[in-house]
Amino acid sequence: MSINIQKALDWFQQEKPVESEETICPSRDIFQGRLDHMLRWLLKNPHPEAADTLFTAILGELGNNCFDHNLGQWRDLAGCWFEYHVEANNLWSIVADRGQGVFSSLSQVLPTIKDDKEALEIAFHKKISGRSPEKRGNGLKFVRSVINGNEKRGLFFASGGAFRIFGCLKKELKKMIETTSQKITGKGTFALVLFKLS
């Protein structure tokens, strides 16, 4: 598989300051440009069940969150890791950041949150945003609904010391993550998305 999960995880988890990589989008406009380029590339060979546009919409939400929730909160390098690859019948992507993480973001508006695990549960199931008082908070619920709405989709999402796996491809995603042979912990967010195309 050409997508390098280990390299992305190493970047996400590294304690000391990181260097920029070619997969890093240092600003929202660069991320949006690469996302648009990906969609054009995918649409040249359309896939069934609107997979291309839904895949792009999910990645757009995950990538935009990297910027929306981390202004002034980056550990070191601003921006997000954005990588995608089509292999055989699998469409993969990684979107990650070295920002403040879900727990820190949501704790600003809901200080009773206990830990990273509870923060992820709230982020994916309740309408709440770390950008209160803005009326937001539907993004990760949208991502979850698209993933859970089809047996050929899956999402691994980690932040802090917690992770969640959504969709019918849980076993495959868990197996891919386990090949990294490490416990995943990182202050920002790390998302691995998989769509099966047939």
N, C-alpha and C positions, 0 to 999 in steps of 0.2 A: 504494500500500500504506500502510495507516494506522500500522503499527508503525514507529517511528522508529529505525532502526538507527544512523544517524549521531549522533543525540542521545545514545543510550545509549553508543556508543563514545567520544564526546567526554567524557562523564562518567567512564567507566572509565579513560581514558588521561590525563586532566588531571593535570598535575604539582602545581599549587597546590591548596590545600584547596577542596573543592566545597561548594556549597549543596545543601540537601535538595530533592528533586523529589517531585511527587505519586506518581511510580512507585516511590519508595523505601519498603521495609518496614524500619523501624528496629529491629524486634525480631522474634524467631521467632514469637511469638503473632500478630502482625499479618500476617506472611507466611502463616502457616497459615490464618488467617481469610480472607485474599484467595484463597488456593489453594482452600479449600472453596467459597467463593463462585463461583469460576471453574468448578469441577466441577458445581455445581448448575445454573449457566447453560448449560454444555455439554449436560448430560443432558436439558434441556428439548427439545432437538433432537438425539437420539442419532445418532451417526455409526457407520459400519460397523466391524466387527472390533475392538470394544472400544477404539476409538481414544481416546475421552474418558478412560477410566480409566488407560490406559497413558500417555497424554500427561501427565495429572495426576501419576502416579507418578514419571515422569522429572523433572518440574519440582519435585516435592517433594524428591527426592534432591538435585538441583542447589542448590535454595534452602537446604535444611538444611545442606549442606556449607558454604555461605557463613557460617553461624553456628558450626557445629561446629569449623571449622579456623581461626577468626580471633579467638577470645576474647582480648582484650588486644593484638591485632595489627593493628587498623585503622589505615590511614594517616591518616584524619581522620574521615570519616563512617561510623558503624557501620550495618550492615544490608545489604540487597541490593536491586538494581534488579529489579523484577518487572513484566513487561508481557506481555500476550497479545492476540491479535486473530484473528478469523476473517474471511477475505476470499475470496469465491467458494468454491473447494474447498481452500483452504489454511488450516491452523491453525498460527499462528506464536507463538513466545514468546521473550523475552530474559530471562535471569537472569544478573546480574553483581554483583560486589562489588569493593570497594577494600581488600581485606585483604592478607595476606602472599603469596598465590599458591601454586601447587602445589609448585614447586621448594623454596621456603623451608620449607613444611610437611613435605614428605617428607625433606628433608635432616636434619631433627632425629632421624630414626630410621634413615636410610640415608645417611650422610655421604659415601659414594663417588659419589653422583649428580653427573654432570659439569655439566649445564646444564638449561635449561627444556625442551628437546626430549626429553631422556631422562626427565625427571620426568613429562612427559605420557604417554610410552610406558608407563612403569611404572604410573602411576595408573590407566590404562585396561586394563591387561593382567595385572597381578600383584596378589595379595592383600596389600596393605600399607596402613597408615594412618599419618598424621602424629599420630594420637592414641594411639600405642603407650604403654603396654602393653595398651590396650583391644583386644579381639579384634574388629576392624572391618576395613574395606578392600574390601568387596564392592560398594559403592554405584555407583562409576563403571563397574565391570564390568557391573552390571545395566543401567545406562543404555546402554552400548555394545551389549549383547545385544538389547535391545528395538529399538534403532535399526537394527542390522544384520539383524534378523530379519524385516524387511518392506521391500519395494521402494519403498514410499511414505513413507519416513521418512528424516530426515537431521539431523545435528548438526554445528555448527561450534563448536569449543571452543578458547579461547585463554587463555594465562596466561604472564606474563613476555614473552619475545620469541618464543614458539613457539605453534603452533596445530595442531590435528588436525581433520580432517573425516571423519565416519563416515556410513555408509548409502549408499543408492543415489541420493540427491539431491545428491551432491557438486557436480556442475556448477552446479546451480541456486543452492546456497548460496554457492559460490565467486563466482559472478557477482554475487550480492547484496552480498557483502562488498567486492568490487572496485569497486562503485559508490561506495564511501566514499573511493576514491582515496588511501588511506594505508596505510602499514605498521602493523599492529596490535601495539602493545606496551603492556602495563600490568601492574602488579605483582600485582593480584588475579586474578580469573577472569571470563571473558566467555563465555556460552553462547547460541547462537542455534539454536532447535529448530524444525523444520518437519515437519508431517504433512500429506500430501495425503489428502483425504477421499474421492476417487473416482478 
